Amino acid sequence: MPATLNPNAATYEDVERLVHHTAHAFQRRCGGDYEELLSEANVIYAATYRSYDPTRYNCKFATALRNNIWYGLMDAYRTRTAAQADWRR
């Protein structure tokens, strides 16, 4: 195992359903293309996997992942809607 991977973090297979569920829940709430949301969620998963530290987050990996995906998708949504609003002006 490479030194950059965190042995405390779950593998993708362990949290794949969580990633899909979070992207789908976000799509139901805010709209958007599911495949794009899932792609962004996978990028956020990779970033969370590399940076997860139980002492920093003070929670389980799945909880930190869910929060990071949701808020990461919200940031992308805000950026997208702000760009659309600027275009309309």
PyMOL commands that set and color helices and strands:
alter all, ss='L'
color gray80, all
select helices_A, chain A and resi 12-30+34-51+54-57+61-88
alter helices_A, ss='H'
color red, helices_A
deselect
rebuild
show_as cartoon
